[in-house]
């Protein structure tokens, strides 16, 4: 096949519009070793696909390997206190996350009156525009620092509770 035909097939291939026969043509072309140098970058992909399609799985080996890995001897059961600690940690994580989310939403509504408040400025002086942009970035930075502090406080509270739970579990 010539270069233009392969390019058309590749475009169809990337768009997911090739038939199985057209894909076979592409695979045969790129695995033939007679690839146009301009298309050599695509050859490894089609060679890999061809190689992986030839891999087979022996059912007996597969079944015995799965059976060996899933026997009761290989699976260690969790102790009761481990289960309760994991459940408590998950619930605590959800509660702290919900508390942080709700407090951030409340702050947004209290500060702006609506969730999205935008001020529009029309400025012709570049120095004045620079000052406005600087103020806006400082405001964004302050809000991000507030959020980071709240998240940090929540994590600290979570760690304190986790330590308390781990001490009681001993």
N, C-alpha and C positions, 0 to 999 in steps of 0.2 A: 504494500500500500504506500501511497505517497504521503508526504508531509501534511498537505491540506486535508486529506481524508481523515487522517489520524487526529488532527486538531478538531475537526467537526465532531468526531466520535468522543474525544475527550470532553468537549463542551457539553455534549449530551450526557456524558457520564457524570460530570460534576452537577448537572441539573437533575440527575436521577431519572433521565428519560430514555436510557438505553435498554435495548432488549437483551436477553441472555446471549443471543447470537452475537450482538455487537460487543458485549463485554468479553466474550470468548475471543473475538477478533483482536481486541485491545490486549488481552492477556497473552495471546499467541505472539502478537507483534513485539511486545516488550520482553518476552521470554525467549525470542528467537536469537538474540545476540546481534541482530542487524538493525539496531535502533538508530534513527537519525540523531546526530549529535545534539541538535537543538532540543530534542525530546528526552535526552538521557536522564534528566532529573526525575522523570516519572517511572523509569524502569525499576528501581528498587522497590517501589510500592507494589507494582504488579507482580514482581518476582516474589515478594513476601506473601501476597495473597495466594499465589499459586502454591507456594511451599506449605502454607498453613492449611490449605484445602486437602493436602495429601496426608496430614496428620490424622491418625485414627486412634481410637480408644478401645482397648481390649476389655470387654465386659467383665471377664473373670477377675482381672487385676483391679479394675475399678471397684467392683462390688466388695472384694475382700479388703481393699484399702479403706473404703467408707465404713465397713463393718468394724474394722480394727480401731478406727478413730472415734467411733461413737459408742463403744462398749462402756458399760458402767464402770469398769476398772479405770478407764482413762479420764472420766469426768468426776471432778471433785465437787461434792455437794456444798452449798453455802450453809453456814451456820445460821441459826435463827437471828442472832444479834446482827450479823452482817446484812441479812435481808432487811431488818428493821432500820438499820442505819442508812442503807441505800434508799429506802423509801422515804425516810425522814429528810435526807439530803435533797432528794428530788422535789419533795413538797416545799421545803424551805427555799430552794432555788426558784421555784415557780412563784412563791409568795413574794420574795424579794424582787424578782423581775417585774411582777405585776405592780408592786408598790412603786418602783422606780418609774415605770411607764406611766402610771396614773399621775404621779407627782409632776412629771415633765409635761404631761398634757394639761394639767391644772395651771401650771406656771405659764404655759403658752396662752391659754385663754385669759388669764388674769392680766397679763402684761399688754396684750394687744387688742383685746376685745374680740378678736377672731383668730383663727388658727394661722391665717396667712395675711399679714399686713405688709403692704409694699408702698414705699414713698417713691414718687417719681420726680426726678429733678431734671431740669433743662438748664445746663450750664454751658456758657461759651468760654469762660476763662479757664485755661488749663490748670492753673494753680488752685483755683477754687474746686475744680473737679478732683484734683489730687487730694485735697483736704477731705472732701466728702467721701471719697473711696477709702481713705485711711481711717476715718471715723467708722465707716461701715465694717471694715475688716477688724477693727478693735472691738466692735460690738459682737461680731461673730466669734472672735477669739474668746471674749469674756463668757459668752454663752457655752462655748465648747468646754471651757475650764470649769464652769458650774456643773455641766453634765458629767465631766470626768470626776469631779469631787463627789458628786452624788453616787456615781457608780463605785468609786473607791470606798465610800462609806458603807454602801450595801455589801460589798465584798468583805470588808472588815467585819461587819455584823455577822455575815454568813460564816466566816472563819471562827469567830468567837463561839457561835452556836455549835459549829462542828466540833470544836475542842471540848465543849461541855458534854456533848453527846458521846464523844469518844472516851472521855474520862468516866462517864457513868456506865459505859459498856464494859469497862475493865473489871 
